[in-house]
Amino acid sequence: MAVGARLALAFLINTGVILCHLEETPPRNIAVIGAGIGGSSAAYFLRQKFGHNVGIDVYEKGTIGGRLATVTVNGQQYETGGSVIHPLNLHMQEFVKQLGEAMDGLKHRKGVPEKVAIFNGEHFVFEETDWYLQDMFKLWWRYGFGLLRLQMWVEEILEKFMRIYKYQTHGYAFTTVEEMLQSLGGERFINLTQRSVAETLQELGISQRFIDEIVTAVTRVNYGQSPSIPAFVGAVAMAGVQSGLWAVEGGNKLVCSQLLESAKVRVIHNMVTSISLQQSGEKAVYQVRYENENEGGYDFYDIVVIATPLHHETTNITFNGFTSPITPFPGHYQRMIVSVVHGYLNSSYFGFLDPKLFPFAVILTVESTKLFMFSTGSICPVNITANYRRKQPQEAAVWKVFSPNPLSREQLKTIFRSYYSVQVTDWVAYPQYNSAKGIPPIVLHDNLYYLNGVEWTASAMEMSAIAAKNIALLAYNRWNQHLDLIDQKDLVHKIKTEL
């Protein structure tokens, strides 16, 4: 560039005529620890922001997909982890669309109709029928206008929460989950993380019976917990039983593997044991140590994203060399036992002596000392052919049972007349929301980020994807000093002005 041109450029910058950002030298290497939906989404979004000249390594000690997983029964796979996606989960929708077009690999799975009932340990307190209007009348007769009030409450929260997609499209990011919630719904959203869903719904005029039966059944099947959980995660649970839910053909875990493939990352199947702060010139770098059964090693990174829980019962990672010590966060995770059983349901336990007359595919439960399970449901394989049909009640089917503890032989015999196989997955599945001591931070150090703190607001595939994009935007904006795109106030008005 000629001297005159350089001087002209300097003048324009100094006088504010040119408002664009001058990009810093990009990072050389980025590490993502964890290849669940959060980690794989983070790698994908980081690649989009930083480009293809940056090295991205993804560490995964187990299988890609994390808590998105399947088991095989008679040659077919069935979901044992996250199994449904809401139609308004725009990141998950976009993943399937983009990866399906680019890699001819992902598409929506065909749904199979099912009827639901709620069991109290002695009889059904609510039974779905084949007639929508009849179901609505039964709900009104037993619960008044509770369902309508609940739906209006959930839809109002969803409407405000959907603002996050506009914010992220415009490149805005947040340094804390609280800042994100504040920008979406103000103090009300913050309060929803601090007050129980039961208390919140009571104030809306929803009856205790509705809370004890409908709301409890939903929070038990989705989070294995009672309506004493915070209202925000309660709203996410309620959204998880709305109409239009879908899944990915071949298994939801395929989203993770194809995101990583699309991002062209290096996947390292080792366990990360420590992260140490090192100094390299003006910027800090992070030494990531890892090991497997045979050997160990380390590498250096400019940016590190931790996409695995950092709590006492979930992590072996230690942090060294940081002025402010980084230690496991307080709070506990909820244990969820998933038993996939191939067998014949004992319909008499649910009050149907003739199995041919049993009409329900999903049985939810309320809180009762007589119950040892959260739910029982007949499940479909992750690949559904055009001529697929759900098994008849008297036929052997594949059932998924959620329970807080492993099922004993006697308990299995209570639910099933007989069975061919039982496969058990012991998940450390979700946060125990009543053990929360605040929401963990996103920024642990200059370029060290923590993704899974968002779970303490609500645990869901889309929440992880939103957190992943926020971290990718935040890391990019902080690296390049785009401070006007971080923690901005009144974004609703700001974006309208930009448009």
N, C-alpha and C positions, 0 to 999 in steps of 0.2 A: 504494500500500500504506500502511495506517495506521501511525503511529509505533509503537504497541504490537505490531503484527504484525512490523514490521521488527526490533524488539528481541528478540522471541521467536525469529525466524529466526536472528538473530545468535547468540543463546544456544545454540540447537540445534547450529549449525555449530561454535561454539567448544568445546562439550562433547563433540563427536564423535557426537552422536545421528544427525545427517544426514551420511552418508558419500558422497553423490553429488558429482560434479564440477560446478563452475560453468564453463560453456563460455565461452571467449574469443570476442571478435568474430571471425567467420570471415574467412578470406582473401578478398580481392577477386578476384584473378586467379592462376591456376595455369598453368604451361607444362609441356608434356611434349614432349621432343625425340626424335622417332623414332616411326613408326607401324607397326612390326612387331608381333609378338604381345606383346612386353613393353610397348611404349608404348601400344598400344591397350587392353591389359588394365589398365595403370596408370590410364589416363583413365577407364575404366569403374569401377574400384574407388574412385578418388578422387571421382567423382560420387556413388557410393553413400554414402561417408563424409561429404562436405562439403555435399551437397545441391545443389539446382538454382539457388540464388542466386549461386553462385560461377562466375565465368567460367573456362573451361578451353580453352586453345589447344594444338593439337597440330601441331608442325612436322615436315614430312616433305619432304626434298629429292627423293626418288624416288617410287616407287609405294607405295601402302598395302599392307602385308603384309610388307615387308622381305624376309627370307629365306624367306618363304612365297610362292611364285610359280609361274606356269605358262607354258608355251609352247603355241602352236597348230600342230597338224599336221592337214592336210586338214579344217579346220573344227572340229576337236575339241581341247580343252585337256588338257594333261598336266602333272603336278606336276614341277617341277625343284628345288624346295626341300624343306622338311620335309614328309614324305609320310605318316607313320603316327603314330597316337596310341595309347597303352597304355590298356586298359580301366580301370586304376586311376588314370588322370589325371583327378581329380575336378573340377578347375576347367574343363578343356576339355569334359568331359561336361556340366557345368552350363551353360557358355556355349551349347552347342548346344541344350540343353533349354530354357533361358530365352529365348534369341533365336528359337528355332524356334516357341515358343508365342506370344511377344509380336509377332514380326514375320513369322511364317509363312515363314521364310527358310532355316533351317538344319536339316539332318537327316543321319543317318549314311549313308555311301555303302555300297552293296552290295559285299561282298567276292567275289572270283573266285579259286577254288582254284589253287594253283601248286605245282610241285615244285622243290626246290632241290638243287644239287650244288656241291661244293667242288673247285676246279681248282688244280693245282700248276704249270701251265705245260706239262705233258706228258700228264697223265691226271687223272681224277677220283679224289680220295682218299676221298670219301664221296658217295653218291647216294641221294636220297630216293626211296621207292617209293610205291605206292598203299596200302600196308598199314602201319598204325601199329605193330603188334607186330613186324613184320619190321624196320622201321626201328630200333625199340628194341633188338632183338637184335643188329643190325649195329653199333650204337653201343656196346653192351656188349662185343661181341666185339673191337672195335678199340680201345676206350678204357677198358674196365673200368667202374667206377662213377663216372667223371668227370662225366657229365651229371647224375646224381642229386645229387652233392655240389655241383655248380654251382647247380642249381636251388634247393637248400636254402639255400645262401648268399645268393642273390639274393632269395629270398622273405623271409629273415630281415631283410635290409636294408630291403626294401620295407615290411615290417610296421612297423618302427620309424619309417621316414620318413613313413608315413601319419599319424603323430601331428600333423604340421604342419597338417592340415585342422582338427583339433579346436582347436589353439592359435589359429588364425586365426578360427575361428567365435566364440571367446570374446574376440577383440579383441587378443590378445597379438602383439607385434612385437619385432623384434631390430635392433640397430644395426649388427651385423656378420654376415656369413655364418657365421663361426666360432661365434658365439653361438647361431645357429640350429642348426647341426649338433650342437653340444654339448648343446643341450636335447633333441634328437631321439635321439641315440645315444651321448652321452658322448664320452670320449676315443677310443673305437673309431672313431667317425665321423670325427673329426679325423685319426686315423692313416690312414684310408682315402684321404684326399686327399694323403697324403705318401708312400705306398708303392705300388709298381706292382701292377697286377692280376696279372701273371705270378707275382711273388713271393708274393702273398697266396694265390693258388690252389695254388701248390706246397706251401705250409704246410698246406693242407686235404687234401693227399694226391692231388691231381689230377695226372695224368701229363703229362710234357712234350709228348708227342705230341698230347694233347687240346688243350693250350695252343697249340702250333704250328699246329694245323689248325683246330679249331672256334673257339677264342677269337680267334685271329688273324683268321680270316675275318670274324668279327662286328665286331671293332674297326676293320678296314679299311673295311667297307661303311658303318659308322655314323659313323666319325670320321676315316677316311683315315690311321690311325696304328696302331702296333703295340701288343702287350700290355705295353709299357713304360709306358703311360699309367697314371695313378693308379687305384687300385682302385675308388674311388667312381664315377668316370666309366665305368670298365669294367663295373661293375654296371648302370649305366643303359644301356650298350650291350647287355648281355645281356638286359635286360628288353625291349629294342626288337626282339627276335626271338621273344618269347613268343607264345602263341596269343591270339586275341581282339583283335588289333590292328585299328584302324579308321581311317577318314578321313571328311572332310566332303564331302557331295555338292555338286558344283560347284567344289570346290577349297578347301583349308584356309585360303587367304588370305581367304575370305569371312568367317571369324570376326573378322578384324581390322576390316574395313570395317563390319560390323554392330555390333561393340562400340562403335565410334566413333559410329555413327548412334544407337545406343541411349542413349549417354551425352550426346548433344546437344552435342558439342564443335564448336569452330571449327577446321577443318583448314587450315593455312597451308602451301602448297606452295613453301617457300623453304628455303634452306640456312642454318642457324645458323652464324655465324662467330665470335661471342664472347659471353661472359657476364661482366658486370661487377657488382661489389658497389657498391651505393649505400646511403646511409643515409636513412631516412624516419621520423623520430620515434624511438621505442624499438626498432622492428624494422627489420631490414635488408630491402631490396628488391633485386631482381636485374634489371639491364638486359640484355635479350636482343636482340642485333643479328643481322639476317638479310639475305640478298640473293638475287636471282635474276639472270637474264641481263640484265634491263633496269634494275633499281633495287635499292635497299636500304632498310632501315628498322630501327626498334627499338620495343620495348615493355617495360613494367615488370611484374614479377610478384613476389608474396609467396612463392610456392613454385615451385621448378623441379625437374623429374624428368628426368634424362638417360637415355634408353633407346636409346642407340646406343653402340657400343664406343669407348672413349677410349684408343686405343693409337696409336703413331706411324704405322702404316700404314693406320689406319682413320678418323682424325679430323682436321678442320681447325679445331676449336673452340679458341679461346684464352680464358684466364681472367685478368681484370684486377681489381686493387684488393683482393685477398685477402691478409691478413696472412701466412697460411701458403700459399705458392704451390701452385697446382694444375697439374700437368703430366701429359702422357700417361703411362700406366702401362707398366711393362716387360712383356716377353713378346711373342710373335708369334702371328698367326692362320694356320691351316692353309689353304692354297689347295686348292680342290676344283673340278676341271673336270667339268661335267655335259654330256655330249653326247647329245642326243636324236636318234636315227637312225631314219628310216623306211626299212626295207630288209629284205633276206633274210639271215638269219644263216648264216655259214659253219660249218656243223656239223662239217665235216671237221677244222677246227682243234681241236675238242674230242673228236675220235676217233670221230665218227659220219659215215661216208661217205654214208649215205642220210639226207637231212634229214627224211624222213617218220618215221624212228625216233627222232629226238631228242626226249626227253620233258620237258626242263627249261625252266622259265620264268625261273629266277634262277640265275646262276652266280657264286658267291663265289670268292675267291682267297686263297691263302696268300702269305707273303713269298717271292719268288723273283726272281732277276735276269732270268729269262726272261719275266716278266710286266710289262706296262706299264699295267695297269688294276687297279682295286680290285674292280670287279664289273661284270656285264652282266645286265640284266634286261628281260624283256618287260613293258611297263607298260600299264595300262588307262586310258582317259580318265577325267576327273573327273566326268563324267556317264555313268552306266551304265544303259542301258534294260533292261527286263524280259527282252528276248530277246537280250541281249548274250552273245557267246561269245568266248573267247580264240582268237586266230589259231592255226591249225595250224602245225607247225614248218616246213613247206615254203612257207608263205604269207608275203607281206610283212607285217611287223608293226612296231610302234613300240617301240624299245629304248632304255633309258637306261644309258649307260656312265659310271661314275665313274672318274676317272683323276687322277693328280697333275699331269699336264701335258697340254696340248692334243694330241689325237690327230693324227698325221701321216696323209697319204694312204695310206702303206703299212700303217700300223697299222689304219686303217679297213678296208683290203682284207683284212687278216688275219682280222678278226672277221666281216666281212660279204662275202657273195658279190657283192652289188651293193646299191646304195641310191639312193633318190630324193632324200632331203634330210638335212642335218645341221644342227642348231641347237645352238650352244654357249653355255653360261652359265659364266662364270668367277667362282666364289664365293670370297670371303674368308669361309670357312664357319664354322670352329670355332677355338677356341684351340689352339695347339700346346702340349699339356699339359706336355711336358718342358721347355718354355721358361718355365714359370710361375715367378714370383718372389713367391709368396704370392698370396692372394686380395685383389683390390682392395676398398677400403672402400665402404660404402653411404652414409654421411654425409660429404659433402665440405665442407659448411658448415652453418650453423644450419638452413636450410630448402632446402638444395641437396642432392639425392640422386642416387645413381648406381645404376642397375638392373643393368647388364650384367656387373657383377663376379661375379654368380652363375654365369655361364658357365664361370668358371675352376674351379668345382666340377664342373659337368656342363652341357653345352649340350643343351637340349631345349625343346620348346614349353611343357611343363608347368613346367619349372624357371623359365622366364621369367614364366609366369603366377603362380607362387608368389611370386617376387621382387616382382612388381608389387603383389600384395595386401599383402605385408609392408611395402612402401614406403608404400602408401596408409594402412595402419594406423599405421605409424610417424610419418608426416607429421601425421596427425590427432592422435595421442596427444601428440606433442611440441608441436604448436601449442596444444593445450588443457591442457598440463601433466598429462596422465594418466600420470605416471611409474611408477605401480604396474602398468602394462600393458606396460612396456618391459624387456627383458632379465631377466625373472624366472627364478629358479632353480626346479628341481624342479617343472616345470609338470605333469608327469604326475600327481603327487600332488595338486598344487593344484587341477587341474581336477576330479579325482575328488571332492575335498572340496567344491568348488562344486556339483557335481551332487548 
